[in-house]
Amino acid sequence: MAIRNICVFCGSNSGLDPQFSTSTEALGKYLADNDYQLVYGGGNHGLMGKVATSTLDAGGRVIGIIPHFLVERELALKNVTTFIETRTMTERKEKMLHLADAFIVLPGGFGTFEEFLQMLSWSQIDIHQKPIALYNIDGFYDDLVNMLQKSADLGFAPEGNLDLFINGHNLDEIFSQFHEFKHVLPPKYTN
């Protein structure tokens, strides 16, 4: 499958480490320079706003998908290539899944964690077969990766589930693995 649309999950805050913003802006430029289209949550704040703006500033295309209640709170970036308003957060995620060919998860808060874990969970039950990458900037996701490993080690998930996502530390690594990714469905029950 050709990868053209990259869905990015990330924080609506920028975080305290300036490297998060710098890496996010570099991702936006990378997407535009390599003719990928960004699919993201439609926000205008934090890393969400930065990835969209940097993609647009570099001449790229952006699909923003945001629920109506966040539009009402004036949290939407409307000057994107395609603006899609949904009724609910669930509808937003389903639309993102449908449009995306692959996922990149930047640092973020609880919503970002939930989005990553839902896409990973949906992958393990074969709702989708798309690559998912944690963009592990400055080791942000090390503890989460260790927790997922612990879940496998203690018999709550098959070891093969750890191959359903990429733990990437730079963009070249992530995109190289995207193009080599093979979705292999491990047996769900380990014991």
C-alpha positions as CSV (number, residue, x, y, z in Angstrom):
1,M,0.0,0.0,0.0
2,A,1.3,3.4,-0.9
3,I,1.6,5.8,2.0
4,R,0.5,9.3,1.2
5,N,-1.7,10.5,4.1
6,I,0.0,10.7,7.5
7,C,-2.2,11.1,10.5
8,V,-0.4,12.9,13.4
9,F,-1.6,12.6,16.9
10,C,0.0,15.2,19.3
11,G,-0.5,17.5,22.2
12,S,-2.7,20.6,22.2
13,N,0.0,22.1,24.4
14,S,3.6,22.5,23.3
15,G,5.3,21.0,26.3
16,L,8.1,22.5,28.3
17,D,11.0,21.2,26.2
18,P,11.6,23.4,23.1
19,Q,12.8,20.3,21.3
20,F,9.2,19.1,21.1
21,S,8.2,22.2,19.0
22,T,11.4,22.1,16.9
23,S,10.9,18.4,16.0
24,T,7.2,19.0,15.3
25,E,7.9,21.8,12.9
26,A,10.6,19.7,11.2
27,L,8.0,17.0,10.8
28,G,5.6,19.4,9.1
29,K,8.3,20.6,6.7
30,Y,9.3,16.9,6.0
31,L,5.7,16.0,5.2
32,A,5.4,18.9,2.7
33,D,8.8,18.4,1.2
34,N,8.1,14.7,0.6
35,D,4.6,15.2,-0.8
36,Y,2.8,13.6,2.1
37,Q,-0.6,15.0,3.2
38,L,-1.1,15.7,6.9
39,V,-4.2,14.5,8.6
40,Y,-4.6,15.8,12.1
41,G,-7.0,16.8,14.8
42,G,-7.8,20.3,13.5
43,G,-6.5,22.3,16.5
44,N,-4.7,25.7,16.4
45,H,-2.8,25.4,19.7
46,G,0.3,23.5,20.9
47,L,2.0,20.9,18.8
48,M,-1.2,20.4,16.8
49,G,-1.1,24.0,15.6
50,K,2.6,23.8,14.9
51,V,2.5,20.6,12.8
52,A,-0.3,22.0,10.7
53,T,1.2,25.5,10.3
54,S,4.7,24.2,9.4
55,T,3.2,21.8,6.8
56,L,1.2,24.6,5.2
57,D,4.1,27.1,5.4
58,A,6.3,24.6,3.5
59,G,3.6,24.3,0.8
60,G,2.0,21.1,2.0
61,R,-1.6,19.9,2.2
62,V,-3.4,19.6,5.5
63,I,-6.7,17.9,6.4
64,G,-8.0,19.1,9.8
65,I,-10.7,17.1,11.5
66,I,-12.3,18.5,14.7
67,P,-15.5,18.0,16.6
68,H,-18.1,20.9,16.6
69,F,-17.8,21.6,20.3
70,L,-14.1,22.4,19.9
71,V,-14.9,24.7,16.9
72,E,-17.4,26.5,19.2
73,R,-14.5,27.0,21.7
74,E,-12.5,28.7,18.9
75,L,-9.8,25.9,19.0
76,A,-9.9,25.1,15.3
77,L,-7.4,26.0,12.6
78,K,-9.8,26.6,9.7
79,N,-7.3,27.8,7.0
80,V,-6.2,24.3,6.1
81,T,-6.5,22.6,2.7
82,T,-9.6,20.5,3.9
83,F,-11.6,21.3,7.0
84,I,-13.9,18.6,8.4
85,E,-16.2,19.2,11.3
86,T,-17.5,16.1,13.1
87,R,-20.2,15.7,15.8
88,T,-18.1,13.7,18.3
89,M,-14.6,12.8,19.3
90,T,-15.3,9.2,18.2
91,E,-16.4,10.3,14.8
92,R,-13.3,12.3,14.5
93,K,-11.0,9.3,15.2
94,E,-13.0,7.1,12.8
95,K,-12.5,9.7,10.1
96,M,-8.8,10.0,10.8
97,L,-8.5,6.2,10.7
98,H,-10.3,6.1,7.3
99,L,-8.2,8.9,5.7
100,A,-4.8,7.9,7.1
101,D,-2.3,5.5,5.5
102,A,0.0,5.6,8.6
103,F,0.2,7.3,12.0
104,I,2.8,9.3,13.8
105,V,2.4,9.9,17.5
106,L,4.2,13.0,18.9
107,P,4.5,13.9,22.5
108,G,1.2,14.9,24.1
109,G,-1.1,14.3,27.0
110,F,-3.9,11.9,27.9
111,G,-5.8,12.4,24.6
112,T,-2.6,11.6,22.6
113,F,-2.0,8.5,24.7
114,E,-5.6,7.4,24.2
115,E,-5.4,7.9,20.4
116,F,-2.1,5.9,20.2
117,L,-3.5,3.1,22.3
118,Q,-6.8,2.9,20.4
119,M,-5.0,2.7,17.1
120,L,-2.7,0.0,18.5
121,S,-5.7,-1.9,20.0
122,W,-7.5,-1.7,16.7
123,S,-4.4,-3.0,14.9
124,Q,-4.2,-6.0,17.3
125,I,-7.8,-7.0,16.4
126,D,-7.3,-6.4,12.7
127,I,-9.6,-3.4,12.3
128,H,-6.7,-1.8,10.4
129,Q,-3.3,-2.9,9.2
130,K,-1.6,0.5,9.0
131,P,1.8,1.3,10.5
132,I,1.9,3.3,13.7
133,A,5.0,5.1,14.9
134,L,5.8,6.7,18.2
135,Y,8.0,9.7,17.5
136,N,10.0,9.2,20.6
137,I,11.6,12.7,20.9
138,D,14.1,12.9,23.7
139,G,12.9,9.6,25.1
140,F,9.4,10.9,25.8
141,Y,7.8,7.5,25.2
142,D,10.4,5.3,26.9
143,D,8.2,4.6,29.9
144,L,5.2,3.8,27.8
145,V,7.2,1.4,25.6
146,N,8.5,-0.3,28.8
147,M,5.0,-0.6,30.1
148,L,3.8,-2.3,26.8
149,Q,6.8,-4.6,27.1
150,K,5.9,-5.4,30.7
151,S,2.3,-6.3,29.5
152,A,3.8,-8.8,27.1
153,D,6.3,-10.1,29.6
154,L,3.5,-10.8,32.2
155,G,1.2,-12.6,29.7
156,F,-1.4,-9.9,29.0
157,A,-0.4,-9.3,25.4
158,P,1.4,-11.5,22.9
159,E,5.1,-10.5,22.3
160,G,4.2,-10.0,18.6
161,N,2.0,-7.0,19.5
162,L,5.2,-5.0,20.1
163,D,5.8,-5.3,16.3
164,L,2.6,-3.5,15.6
165,F,4.2,-0.1,16.3
166,I,7.5,1.6,15.5
167,N,9.5,3.2,18.3
168,G,11.3,5.9,16.2
169,H,13.7,8.5,17.3
170,N,14.1,10.4,14.0
171,L,12.1,11.0,10.9
172,D,14.3,9.0,8.5
173,E,14.0,6.0,10.8
174,I,10.2,6.3,11.0
175,F,9.6,6.7,7.3
176,S,12.0,4.0,6.3
177,Q,10.2,1.6,8.6
178,F,6.8,2.8,7.4
179,H,7.7,1.6,3.9
180,E,9.0,-1.8,5.2
181,F,6.1,-2.4,7.6
182,K,4.2,-5.7,7.4
183,H,1.1,-6.1,9.6
184,V,1.4,-9.5,11.2
185,L,-1.4,-10.5,13.5
186,P,-0.2,-12.3,16.5
187,P,-2.4,-14.8,18.4
188,K,-4.5,-12.7,20.8
189,Y,-4.5,-15.1,23.7
190,T,-1.2,-16.1,25.2
191,N,-2.3,-18.2,28.2
